Amino acid sequence: MSTKKDDLLSSAMKRTSEWIFSQEIPSDVTVNAGGTSFTLHKFPLVSKSGYIRKLVSESNDADVSTIEIPDIPGGGEAFELAAKFCYGINFEISTENIAVLRCAAEYLEMTEDYAVGNLVERTEAYFNVVASKSLAGAVTILHSSENLLPIAEKVKLVSRCIDTIAYIACKDNQFSTSGRAEAGIHGLTSSTFSNPKPIVDCWSEDLTALRIDFFQRVLIAMMGRGFKQYALGPILMLYAQKSLRGLEIFGKGKKKIEPKQEHEKRVVLETIVSLLPREKNALSVSFLSMLLRAAIYLETTIACRLDLEKRMALQLGQAVLDDLLIPSCSFTGDTLYDVETLQRIMMNFLDNEMEGNRLGDEEYHVSPSLSDMERVGKLMENYLAEISSDRNLSVTNFINLAEVIPEQARVTEDGMYRAIDIYLKAHPALSDIERKKVCGVMDCQKLSREACAHAAQNDRLPVQTVVQVLYYEQQRLHDGSQLVATEPPALVPSKMNHQFSTTPVSDEVSILKRENQELKFELLKMKARLTEIEKPSSNRSATSSPLVITHPSAAKPPLPRKSNFMSSVSKKLGRFIRADGLTQGKARNKPSKDRRHSIS
């Protein structure tokens, strides 16, 4: 650093010595400005700078040889340009140095009171004629003004640049009030604005270079001039992706960010969230999920996080599974994913659906659609299955999240059964009571044939759940057989002969009978399994013997008293099967020997 500073000092001395040599007059004052020393003459400086004139006139030393200007905006580079102007040396004024020159001229009081056509007047003329006529120039000047505060605010460089950017952006963009009128001339229809898909303009990249407070003021000024808020979405996405880059929001672990940098990014994120459009579908769910993960990681205000959760709930029907897998940033070895946050998002979604249905019924008489509800229900079942393998997921959290999914959103219970099976497999140490609670969130009546077949042979499920699955499957077969048996003859074409008209019905009945017999056999095995489980331990043999299904008419050991509930269930199942529509009529005509084969 010292070497670099010495190089700057030597180059500054070299340049000023060239000015002095060209004047052929020895220097009589040394100016220390912004850490750089300049050997100059008093007269050209005093003739155009009111600030230096006051320092010389108010000094107690009649022959001032050193002048200190430590706080000049822009430092030594700005003073060097101002000194060149005092000496009449030509240099180029551009959008890159206009902000520094204007602020330095204001600080040094280089106004018309001390010289005609002074530096203040020259910089103002350049700004008004050249710099403020283009959006790129205004953005460059505004970006340069970030390090020139508060004097840049005093000379209104910041406010004028912001107003110029807002004016040009709204004039040239179709997503503003003025731009809409011009867009109609070019043949744009109203559908362009009802379902907007704004294209990011080239100047949007320039705005991402601004500091967050200037960026916020620019967007507010644009909306004040009629720029549509929903069109700000792509600009905010660009700014967020650039400013929040580097955050470890997709994994769990110790934070790898400095406290100062964390504070800056937290301010940026909270400001971006406050600027998000209120219109639905103005932003993608993936972008909102990214912001929510960053908000949890940076520990923003609760209001900021709740706002993002509500926004995600409004568009939850468009989300995919990856959008919901928000890592838990509690850093305490808790669950892998933030389950509580997703539960709040789901509750907000249900509240929105209820509110929308109420408004639709009362005001617009629109019947509620279940498409979004069913899509969200399927998504939540997939999410539940994804997090079920987490060993730190408690039974309470699993049940609470499963109960949030409304019944009308679950067409079948196959997704819920899959999540329950994964959870029971990942948590083998659960007690019988806990397994019953977990299985209690599933409606066995809505399982498909394939799921019922799997559940009937699933050893991880409680016995009561398996019996319930078999019962409802038997009831389904019974209802189906009754439907086939009571089918009206009018449905059969009259032109067919008797043989062809009864063959399909006979085939269907035979299939149902076969499935009925298979289910009866399964129930027999379950009853034997229940009897084996509930036998007193003293009556059990030292070694387990293979399961043997004896003839139903053989004597059976009585069940213990503690199994009264299961015994009653078995009896009900037996009475139900005896009352089956397919065998009831035949049982009346058969001898008692055949009837002994029914389940007692």
C-alpha atoms as one frame of an Amber mdcrd trajectory, in Angstrom:
protein
   0.000   0.000   0.000   2.838   2.408   0.848   4.499   1.702  -2.493   1.261
   2.401  -4.356   0.753   5.600  -2.402   4.307   6.740  -3.166   3.703   6.071
  -6.851   0.568   8.201  -6.788   2.376  11.001  -5.013   5.279  10.922  -7.446
   2.961  10.918 -10.460   0.975  13.825  -8.997   4.190  15.765  -8.333   5.362
  15.024 -11.848   2.138  16.281 -13.388   2.007  19.435 -11.284   5.684  20.132
 -11.989   4.856  20.062 -15.684   2.118  22.655 -15.099   4.518  24.781 -13.100
   7.223  24.548 -15.735   4.774  25.618 -18.398   4.000  28.737 -16.359   7.701
  29.422 -15.776   6.808  30.696 -12.286   8.006  28.991  -9.097   5.289  27.345
  -6.984   4.396  29.030  -3.733   1.897  26.692  -2.051   1.480  22.973  -1.348
  -2.072  21.598  -1.291  -2.752  18.336   0.560  -6.057  17.105  -0.849  -7.454
  13.645  -0.157  -4.101  12.225   0.904  -2.250  13.548  -2.170   0.116  16.560
  -2.225   0.138  19.082  -5.073   2.736  21.843  -5.501   0.837  24.740  -7.074
   0.419  28.521  -7.216  -1.898  30.547  -5.057  -3.111  32.992  -7.676  -4.910
  30.600 -10.127  -6.448  28.732  -7.213  -7.616  31.810  -5.339  -8.991  33.409
  -8.489 -11.530  30.629  -9.071 -12.045  28.853  -5.730 -13.879  30.710  -3.010
 -13.014  27.961  -0.517  -9.225  28.358  -1.022  -9.568  32.161  -1.062 -11.168
  32.064   2.387  -8.470  29.745   3.747  -5.712  32.081   2.537  -7.401  35.284
   3.676  -8.341  33.961   7.094  -4.935  32.468   7.815  -2.797  34.093  10.526
   0.296  33.480   8.465   0.664  36.186   5.843   2.643  33.869   3.604   0.627
  30.655   3.521   2.678  27.793   2.124   0.479  24.782   2.905  -3.267  24.283
   2.444  -5.107  21.252   3.839  -8.269  20.002   2.076  -8.787  16.506   3.539
 -12.535  16.100   2.956 -12.872  17.056  -0.692 -15.379  14.776  -2.504 -13.589
  12.410  -4.843 -10.244  12.786  -3.090  -7.029  13.681  -4.876  -8.330  12.765
  -8.344 -11.185  15.240  -8.057  -8.876  18.032  -6.859  -6.450  17.344  -9.679
  -9.221  17.937 -12.256 -10.320  21.077 -10.446  -6.716  22.363 -10.367  -6.368
  21.751 -14.100  -9.464  23.824 -14.655  -7.995  26.622 -12.546  -4.831  26.542
 -14.643  -6.797  26.500 -17.897  -5.528  23.078 -18.932  -7.960  21.254 -21.233
  -9.436  17.914 -20.185 -12.502  15.939 -21.204 -15.714  16.037 -19.194 -17.622
  12.738 -19.455 -20.410  10.840 -17.733 -17.752   8.994 -15.728 -16.268  12.123
 -14.103 -19.139  14.607 -14.224 -20.408  13.640 -10.750 -16.942  13.997  -9.194
 -16.345  17.346 -10.928 -19.732  18.749  -9.932 -19.328  17.790  -6.267 -15.712
  18.979  -6.096 -16.672  22.300  -7.696 -19.442  22.730  -5.145 -17.092  21.950
  -2.266 -14.401  24.351  -3.545 -17.053  27.048  -4.227 -16.046  27.470  -7.860
 -19.133  29.531  -8.741 -19.852  32.560 -10.940 -19.258  34.835  -7.944 -15.537
  34.343  -8.368 -15.107  33.813 -12.122 -17.252  33.826 -15.224 -17.829  30.369
 -16.716 -16.547  28.698 -13.592 -16.496  24.938 -12.999 -19.954  24.767 -11.428
 -21.518  26.396 -14.471 -19.579  24.178 -16.876 -20.562  20.924 -15.148 -24.204
  21.966 -14.913 -24.305  22.761 -18.609 -22.815  19.382 -19.503 -25.251  17.538
 -17.236 -28.323  19.286 -18.637 -27.328  19.030 -22.298 -25.612  15.625 -22.522
 -25.715  13.418 -19.460 -29.394  13.733 -18.578 -30.603  12.912 -22.095 -29.815
   9.195 -22.000 -30.845   6.551 -19.523 -27.432   4.883 -19.514 -25.739   8.198
 -18.778 -28.092   8.962 -15.902 -27.517   5.499 -14.412 -23.742   5.949 -14.655
 -23.868   9.342 -12.933 -26.179   8.004 -10.238 -23.844   5.081  -9.596 -20.883
   7.479  -9.327 -22.827   9.594  -6.824 -23.028   6.774  -4.292 -19.597   7.658
  -2.898 -20.159  11.421  -3.045 -22.863  11.771  -0.416 -24.124  13.992   1.114
 -22.923  16.697  -1.260 -24.356  14.808  -4.259 -27.757  15.110  -2.627 -27.141
  18.795  -1.900 -26.531  19.661  -5.553 -29.498  17.401  -6.514 -27.457  15.101
  -8.693 -29.173  12.062  -7.199 -32.751  13.314  -7.497 -32.273  14.558 -11.059
 -30.709  11.295 -12.193 -33.519   9.277 -10.610 -36.151  11.444 -12.266 -34.403
  11.121 -15.639 -34.231   7.320 -15.360 -37.898   7.053 -14.390 -39.009   9.355
 -17.204 -37.051   7.597 -19.955 -37.905   4.085 -18.678 -41.642   4.818 -18.631
 -41.539   6.576 -21.995 -39.777   3.716 -23.774 -41.555   0.818 -22.023 -44.905
  -0.679 -22.976 -45.742  -1.580 -19.368 -46.481   1.986 -18.291 -49.434   4.301
 -18.653 -47.765   6.390 -21.339 -46.220   3.342 -22.978 -49.598   1.615 -23.226
 -51.020   4.364 -25.411 -48.035   4.153 -27.725 -48.237   0.352 -27.739 -51.814
   0.484 -28.989 -50.633   2.407 -32.026 -48.238  -0.403 -32.862 -50.999  -3.010
 -32.787 -50.662  -4.447 -29.279 -53.905  -5.933 -28.011 -55.334  -5.741 -24.526
 -54.448  -9.395 -23.905 -50.824  -8.322 -23.730 -51.578  -6.570 -20.477 -54.074
  -8.996 -19.025 -51.481 -11.772 -19.075 -48.150  -9.922 -19.195 -44.830 -11.563
 -19.901 -42.463  -8.586 -19.774 -39.126  -8.853 -21.464 -36.208  -7.477 -19.484
 -34.960  -4.302 -21.121 -31.281  -3.716 -21.716 -31.166  -0.953 -19.094 -32.358
  -3.357 -16.377 -28.840  -4.766 -16.153 -27.542  -1.252 -15.536 -29.898  -0.778
 -12.594 -28.477  -3.844 -10.840 -25.219  -1.933 -10.332 -26.942   0.622  -8.095
 -26.867   0.554  -4.337 -30.055  -0.817  -2.785 -31.339   2.543  -1.500 -30.830
   4.204  -4.904 -32.339   1.165  -6.633 -35.410   1.418  -4.412 -35.823   5.131
  -5.110 -35.573   4.535  -8.854 -38.317   1.889  -8.837 -40.585   4.039  -6.669
 -40.089   6.948  -9.067 -40.877   4.685 -12.031 -44.136   3.550 -10.432 -44.941
   7.164  -9.640 -44.707   7.918 -13.342 -47.045   5.082 -14.294 -44.757   2.074
 -14.647 -46.827  -1.036 -13.951 -45.803  -2.848 -10.799 -46.102  -6.344 -12.260
 -43.451  -5.410 -14.863 -40.936  -4.824 -12.051 -40.705  -8.575 -11.438 -37.884
  -9.330 -13.918 -35.891  -6.310 -12.696 -36.204  -7.429  -9.079 -35.203 -10.967
 -10.043 -32.044  -9.706 -11.741 -31.128  -7.545  -8.765 -31.810 -10.311  -6.231
 -29.803 -12.906  -8.154 -26.834 -10.565  -8.333 -26.923  -9.194  -4.781 -27.720
 -12.489  -2.989 -25.192 -14.550  -4.906 -22.983 -16.742  -2.741 -25.458 -17.603
   0.019 -25.527 -21.260   1.098 -29.320 -21.453   1.051 -29.596 -24.949  -0.436
 -27.783 -26.823   2.300 -27.583 -27.094   6.051 -24.504 -26.206   7.965 -22.619
 -23.443   9.691 -22.943 -19.989   8.187 -19.973 -18.993   6.028 -20.562 -15.261
   5.878 -19.172 -12.267   7.725 -21.552 -10.373  10.072 -21.168  -7.122   8.116
 -21.880  -8.814   4.801 -24.810 -10.686   6.356 -26.318  -7.393   7.546 -25.939
  -5.816   4.094 -27.590  -8.765   2.372 -30.369  -8.800   4.962 -31.162  -5.146
   4.218 -31.111  -5.883   0.479 -33.484  -8.837   0.835 -35.963  -7.013   3.054
 -36.020  -4.091   0.618 -36.588  -6.387  -2.375 -39.483  -8.101  -0.612 -41.078
  -4.727   0.117 -40.926  -3.921  -3.620 -42.405  -7.205  -4.891 -45.532  -6.782
  -7.039 -48.857  -7.527  -5.410 -50.333  -9.060  -8.539 -50.645 -12.844  -8.634
 -48.335 -14.693 -11.050 -46.066 -11.655 -11.440 -43.213 -13.797 -10.098 -42.482
 -17.497 -10.307 -42.908 -19.773  -7.302 -39.287 -20.885  -7.656 -38.091 -17.293
  -7.252 -40.305 -16.788  -4.191 -38.972 -20.026  -2.728 -35.413 -18.817  -3.278
 -36.201 -15.560  -1.475 -37.825 -17.432   1.410 -34.801 -19.684   1.827 -32.536
 -16.629   1.857 -34.825 -14.894   4.379 -34.645 -17.887   6.720 -30.878 -18.140
   6.272 -30.276 -14.420   6.894 -32.787 -14.307   9.772 -34.767 -11.397   8.401
 -37.747  -9.904  10.196 -40.755 -12.116  10.846 -42.922  -9.802   8.741 -40.628
 -10.352   5.743 -40.813 -14.135   6.039 -44.581 -14.188   6.573 -45.041 -12.005
   3.497 -43.090 -14.468   1.361 -45.046 -17.402   2.797 -48.348 -15.748   1.853
 -47.093 -15.023  -1.650 -46.059 -18.658  -2.119 -49.458 -19.812  -0.855 -51.214
 -17.791  -3.558 -49.350 -19.705  -6.277 -48.913 -23.066  -4.543 -50.756 -24.805
  -7.367 -47.858 -23.924  -9.708 -45.122 -25.222  -7.403 -43.034 -28.348  -7.827
 -41.535 -30.535  -5.126 -38.131 -28.802  -5.171 -39.798 -25.475  -4.375 -41.127
 -26.875  -1.097 -37.924 -28.545   0.105 -36.786 -25.595   2.221 -33.773 -26.568
   4.357 -34.037 -26.090   8.093 -31.579 -23.437   9.273 -32.077 -23.920  13.001
 -28.512 -25.341  13.260 -29.600 -27.478  16.231 -29.658 -30.899  14.569 -33.413
 -30.757  14.041 -35.318 -31.936  10.963 -33.627 -31.726   7.595 -36.401 -29.581
   6.099 -38.404 -26.720   7.560 -41.718 -28.476   8.163 -43.325 -25.690  10.189
 -42.816 -23.134   7.426 -44.470 -25.378   4.868 -47.345 -26.041   7.250 -47.985
 -22.281   7.490 -47.828 -21.987   3.689 -50.426 -24.746   3.363 -52.684 -23.088
   5.936 -52.470 -19.818   4.006 -53.375 -21.681   0.824 -56.479 -23.173   2.442
 -57.482 -19.763   3.804 -57.142 -18.277   0.318 -59.250 -21.064  -1.175 -61.975
 -20.569   1.412 -61.950 -16.818   0.886 -62.024 -17.207  -2.890 -64.905 -19.667
  -2.723 -66.838 -17.359  -0.427 -66.369 -14.393  -2.735 -67.207 -16.547  -5.737
 -70.456 -17.790  -4.193 -71.604 -14.408  -2.932 -70.469 -11.999  -5.596 -69.679
 -13.776  -8.820 -71.561 -17.077  -8.357 -68.582 -19.079  -9.554 -68.427 -22.708
  -8.457 -65.102 -23.567  -6.801 -62.719 -25.648  -8.883 -60.862 -28.569  -7.366
 -58.076 -28.577  -9.950 -55.716 -26.479  -7.841 -56.810 -28.256  -4.671 -56.168
 -31.703  -6.128 -52.822 -30.604  -7.574 -51.715 -29.175  -4.223 -52.952 -32.299
  -2.423 -50.844 -34.515  -4.677 -47.866 -32.196  -4.211 -48.186 -32.294  -0.426
 -48.398 -36.093  -0.439 -45.161 -36.218  -2.432 -43.593 -33.770   0.012 -44.724
 -35.885   2.951 -43.233 -38.983   1.345 -39.971 -37.113   0.680 -39.466 -35.976
   4.275 -40.740 -39.218   5.871 -37.299 -40.794   5.650 -35.918 -38.125   8.006
 -35.227 -39.889  11.306 -35.618 -36.611  13.226 -39.182 -36.090  11.993 -41.416
 -36.641  15.013 -44.784 -38.364  14.968 -46.464 -35.089  15.940 -44.937 -33.187
  13.020 -45.841 -35.964  10.587 -49.444 -36.108  11.764 -49.854 -32.315  11.851
 -48.587 -31.953   8.301 -50.712 -34.866   7.057 -53.848 -33.438   8.658 -53.338
 -30.125   6.874 -54.032 -31.836   3.531 -57.829 -31.620   3.133 -59.804 -34.744
   2.268 -61.272 -33.211  -0.888 -57.723 -32.742  -2.194 -56.989 -36.489  -1.926
 -58.662 -38.406  -4.732 -57.157 -41.635  -3.443 -55.178 -42.481  -0.325 -52.352
 -44.173  -2.230 -50.032 -41.188  -1.810 -50.765 -40.976   1.907 -50.238 -44.747
   2.292 -46.892 -44.456   0.518 -45.776 -41.681   2.902 -46.929 -43.693   5.930
 -45.094 -46.808   4.729 -41.861 -44.826   4.223 -42.209 -43.232   7.644 -42.796
 -46.551   9.415 -39.833 -48.078   7.600 -37.547 -45.192   8.627 -38.782 -45.285
  12.251 -38.821 -48.976  13.264 -38.712 -48.161  16.991 -42.214 -46.670  17.113
 -44.610 -48.150  19.648 -47.920 -49.721  18.674 -49.809 -46.639  19.831 -47.616
 -44.339  17.723 -48.025 -46.550  14.665 -51.794 -46.487  15.130 -51.712 -42.679
  15.317 -49.649 -42.469  12.144 -51.991 -44.802  10.269 -54.983 -42.882  11.610
 -54.431 -40.076   9.082 -55.263 -42.477   6.235 -58.758 -43.339   5.031 -58.616
 -47.042   4.173 -61.823 -46.845   2.125 -60.074 -44.730  -0.549 -57.154 -47.084
  -1.200 -56.841 -48.596  -4.656 -56.801 -52.332  -5.329 -53.013 -52.314  -5.686
 -52.525 -50.407  -2.426 -54.916 -52.752  -0.603 -52.995 -55.783  -1.869 -49.733
 -54.251  -0.644 -51.170 -53.203   2.714 -52.605 -56.665   3.380 -49.067 -58.115
   3.352 -47.290 -55.155   4.998 -45.823 -56.249   8.341 -45.033 -52.647   9.305
 -48.704 -51.715   9.572 -50.618 -52.356  12.793 -52.829 -55.428  12.730 -55.943
 -53.322  13.187 -55.134 -51.319  10.078 -54.612 -54.455   8.006 -57.934 -55.868
   9.183 -59.627 -52.595   8.332 -58.123 -52.633   4.830 -59.356 -56.177   4.239
 -62.798 -55.313   5.571 -63.267 -52.377   3.222 -61.948 -54.372   0.269 -64.437
 -57.142   1.034 -67.204 -54.568   1.282 -66.187 -53.139  -2.073 -66.367 -56.564
  -3.681 -69.732 -57.185  -2.072 -71.138 -53.919  -3.405 -69.748 -54.669  -6.851
 -71.283 -58.128  -6.911 -74.663 -56.742  -5.910 -74.413 -54.153  -8.656 -73.729
 -56.861 -11.242 -76.475 -59.131  -9.914 -79.106 -56.379  -9.953 -78.209 -55.032
 -13.397 -81.508 -54.378 -15.264 -82.214 -56.575 -18.329 -82.877 -53.461 -20.391
 -79.140 -52.829 -20.500 -78.610 -56.083 -22.440 -79.273 -55.748 -26.178 -82.491
 -57.554 -27.113 -81.125 -58.821 -30.435 -78.538 -61.067 -28.715 -79.507 -64.615
 -27.828 -79.570 -65.804 -24.245 -76.171 -67.460 -24.364 -74.242 -64.375 -25.468
 -76.143 -62.001 -23.223 -75.448 -63.908 -20.005 -71.875 -64.882 -20.664 -70.285
 -61.508 -19.681 -72.320 -61.402 -16.476 -71.366 -64.972 -15.609 -67.679 -64.223
 -16.194 -67.861 -61.159 -13.961 -69.636 -63.094 -11.231 -67.067 -65.896 -11.376
 -64.229 -63.358 -11.092 -65.874 -61.720  -8.100 -66.442 -65.114  -6.488 -62.804
 -66.010  -6.914 -61.667 -62.716  -5.404 -64.173 -63.206  -2.607 -62.692 -66.611
  -1.801 -59.186 -65.143  -1.797 -60.240 -62.463   0.646 -61.883 -65.051   2.860
 -58.633 -66.950   2.924 -56.765 -63.763   3.880 -59.246 -63.181   6.699 -58.701
 -66.723   7.923 -54.968 -66.096   8.039 -55.499 -62.810   9.881 -57.731 -64.488
  12.465 -55.114 -67.174  13.013 -52.455 -64.507  13.302 -54.511 -62.584  15.851
 -55.093 -65.768  17.859 -51.383 -66.556  17.803 -50.437 -63.022  18.915 -52.962
 -62.878  21.750 -52.233 -66.317  23.248 -50.718 -66.127  26.716 -46.956 -66.342
  26.636 -47.078 -69.357  28.931 -48.988 -71.401  26.343 -46.613 -70.597  23.491
 -44.010 -73.132  22.480 -40.308 -72.430  22.730 -39.877 -72.569  18.990 -42.158
 -70.941  16.457 -44.064 -73.333  14.234 -45.294 -72.579  10.731 -48.779 -71.141
  10.405 -51.383 -73.893   9.763 -54.930 -73.114   8.650 -57.194 -75.853  10.080
 -60.687 -76.691   9.054 -63.079 -73.998  10.242 -65.257 -76.600  11.941 -62.422
 -77.683  14.237 -62.433 -76.534  17.831 -60.807 -73.142  18.350 -59.232 -71.842
  21.565 -61.233 -69.041  23.144 -59.806 -65.517  22.817 -58.632 -63.747  25.999
 -60.799 -61.024  27.413 -58.431 -58.230  26.408 -59.127 -59.045  22.747 -62.870
 -58.374  22.938 -62.588 -55.561  20.382 -60.719 -57.618  17.801 -62.997 -60.578
  18.462 -66.025 -58.446  17.765 -64.429 -57.176  14.563 -63.745 -60.737  13.459
 -67.302 -61.772  14.224 -68.642 -58.837  12.262 -66.446 -59.784   9.347 -67.656
 -63.365   9.587 -71.300 -62.311   9.614 -70.621 -59.999   6.704 -69.092 -62.751
   4.594 -71.904 -65.156   5.469 -74.319 -62.502   4.302 -72.459 -62.104   1.017
 -74.819 -61.708  -1.934 -72.988 -64.241  -4.026 -73.359 -67.147  -1.560 -76.438
 -66.249   0.420 -78.955 -67.665  -2.017 -77.033 -70.888  -2.488 -76.469 -71.350
   1.246 -80.211 -71.727   1.888 -80.444 -74.744  -0.459 -77.208 -76.463   0.622
 -77.033 -78.955   3.486 -75.501 -77.880   6.782 -72.308 -79.732   5.921 -71.509
 -77.180   3.219 -72.439 -74.244   5.405 -69.780 -75.235   7.923 -67.157 -73.830
   5.571 -68.204 -70.248   6.320 -66.232 -68.215   8.846 -67.737 -68.597  12.310
